[in-house]
Amino acid sequence: MYLVDTNILLRLADSRHPSYEVARQAARSLERSGFALRTAPQNFIEFWNVVTRPADNNGLGLNTERAEEMLRFFERLFPPLPDLPATYQVWRKLVVDFKVSGVRVHDARLVAFMKVHDLKRILTFNKKDFLRFEPLGISPLEPAEVREE
């Protein structure tokens, strides 16, 4: 099973984006290879933030109706696992132990979510952001690295 990072959802939401096709092919290849692709509720919160933000402010500028349609689509495609109360305590320990600060706290929360759900793999365009967590058994994979088995 793979956790799908928010940046994958965002690339799949914009067929004009240069990384759209590699994200689409990676998701298809992983599913054909038998891997389930799942998300965290956090992914959809971050997704909503970006797709409803104005385009001139690094967003997609969608209205809430279109954003909700896309959200429903991605919830079916990559069903979210539930947020569990234990995630906070795991996150808290991670940010202290790994000295995480600033915007990277969101990545740490995804890793905490993964630990609580016993997930080892994440599909992301930001592999470097997750490498620090490899000692915990976390394996980040970028879409361009996906090979059909």
Wavefront OBJ file of the C-alpha trace (Angstrom):
o trace
v 0.000 0.000 0.000
v 1.163 3.516 -0.804
v 0.171 6.819 0.708
v -0.419 9.329 -2.086
v 1.086 12.725 -1.286
v -0.871 15.909 -1.917
v 1.455 16.968 -4.726
v 0.400 13.862 -6.678
v -3.271 14.831 -6.321
v -2.484 18.369 -7.449
v -0.648 17.182 -10.574
v -3.519 14.840 -11.437
v -5.973 17.707 -10.997
v -4.303 19.750 -13.738
v -3.913 17.902 -17.043
v -1.906 20.853 -18.416
v 0.786 20.523 -15.748
v 4.107 19.152 -17.096
v 4.088 16.432 -14.382
v 0.502 15.312 -15.001
v 1.375 12.390 -17.254
v 4.168 10.980 -15.080
v 1.868 11.149 -12.024
v -0.937 9.412 -13.927
v 1.341 6.687 -15.254
v 2.887 6.082 -11.830
v -0.508 5.692 -10.145
v -1.703 3.337 -12.870
v 1.480 1.279 -12.769
v 1.373 0.881 -9.001
v -2.274 -0.178 -9.096
v -1.602 -2.652 -11.937
v 1.223 -4.054 -9.817
v -1.259 -4.740 -7.033
v -0.578 -1.809 -4.728
v -3.488 -0.038 -3.072
v -3.189 3.756 -3.183
v -4.601 5.577 -0.173
v -4.630 9.082 1.259
v -4.814 10.836 4.600
v -7.531 13.398 5.358
v -4.659 15.902 5.561
v -4.007 15.359 1.840
v -7.508 16.513 0.993
v -7.285 19.536 3.291
v -4.034 20.597 1.615
v -5.532 19.831 -1.815
v -8.550 22.065 -1.128
v -6.243 24.852 0.016
v -4.318 24.859 -3.258
v -7.100 24.228 -5.767
v -9.309 26.994 -4.346
v -6.460 29.497 -3.992
v -6.249 32.116 -6.781
v -3.973 31.210 -9.686
v -1.954 34.396 -9.162
v -1.202 33.133 -5.654
v 0.188 29.736 -6.743
v -3.196 27.987 -6.741
v -5.531 26.560 -9.350
v -8.243 29.163 -8.818
v -11.170 26.743 -8.805
v -14.537 27.646 -7.342
v -15.734 25.520 -4.432
v -18.225 23.594 -6.582
v -15.512 22.394 -8.979
v -13.132 21.730 -6.084
v -15.785 19.577 -4.425
v -16.291 17.558 -7.631
v -12.563 16.904 -7.818
v -12.417 16.063 -4.134
v -15.171 13.456 -4.550
v -13.354 11.979 -7.545
v -10.048 11.661 -5.700
v -11.733 10.287 -2.568
v -13.069 7.432 -4.730
v -9.791 6.952 -6.583
v -7.555 7.103 -3.481
v -9.785 6.388 -0.453
v -8.676 8.156 2.727
v -7.721 6.141 5.764
v -9.130 7.546 9.010
v -7.305 10.043 11.154
v -6.636 8.339 14.469
v -5.953 10.039 17.816
v -2.551 8.336 18.110
v -1.274 10.345 15.135
v -0.725 13.451 17.253
v 1.528 11.731 19.790
v 3.561 10.067 17.043
v 3.841 13.401 15.203
v 4.929 15.171 18.395
v 7.711 12.656 18.976
v 8.839 12.872 15.335
v 9.165 16.657 15.257
v 11.217 16.610 18.461
v 13.382 13.586 17.614
v 14.053 14.701 14.025
v 14.225 18.428 14.834
v 11.527 19.259 12.276
v 10.530 22.896 11.918
v 8.572 25.209 9.657
v 6.566 23.880 6.750
v 8.150 20.414 7.101
v 5.887 19.736 10.091
v 3.198 18.787 7.541
v 5.433 16.083 6.073
v 6.142 14.837 9.584
v 2.414 14.591 10.205
v 2.025 12.421 7.103
v 4.833 10.216 8.381
v 3.098 9.983 11.769
v -0.107 9.023 9.950
v 1.843 6.367 8.044
v 3.370 4.981 11.237
v -0.046 4.748 12.928
v -1.453 2.911 9.882
v 1.698 0.796 9.428
v 2.338 2.185 5.940
v 5.890 2.085 4.623
v 5.632 3.746 1.195
v 4.679 7.205 -0.042
v 4.337 8.327 -3.650
v 5.533 11.920 -3.824
v 7.231 14.485 -6.010
v 9.186 15.589 -2.912
v 11.207 12.498 -2.083
v 13.931 14.545 -0.408
v 11.437 15.795 2.183
v 10.849 12.244 3.407
v 14.383 10.839 3.238
v 15.129 11.848 6.840
v 12.460 9.339 7.927
v 14.000 6.334 6.151
v 15.445 5.021 9.453
v 11.802 4.546 10.513
v 11.157 2.314 7.504
v 9.579 5.037 5.371
v 10.281 4.624 1.647
v 9.495 7.642 -0.528
v 9.113 7.041 -4.245
v 8.902 9.663 -6.979
v 6.588 8.996 -9.915
v 9.482 8.883 -12.410
v 10.976 6.000 -10.394
v 7.903 3.789 -10.749
v 8.533 0.759 -12.929
v 5.942 -1.824 -13.931
v 6.569 -5.218 -12.419
l 1 2 3 4 5 6 7 8 9 10 11 12 13 14 15 16 17 18 19 20 21 22 23 24 25 26 27 28 29 30 31 32 33 34 35 36 37 38 39 40 41 42 43 44 45 46 47 48 49 50 51 52 53 54 55 56 57 58 59 60 61 62 63 64 65 66 67 68 69 70 71 72 73 74 75 76 77 78 79 80 81 82 83 84 85 86 87 88 89 90 91 92 93 94 95 96 97 98 99 100 101 102 103 104 105 106 107 108 109 110 111 112 113 114 115 116 117 118 119 120 121 122 123 124 125 126 127 128 129 130 131 132 133 134 135 136 137 138 139 140 141 142 143 144 145 146 147 148 149
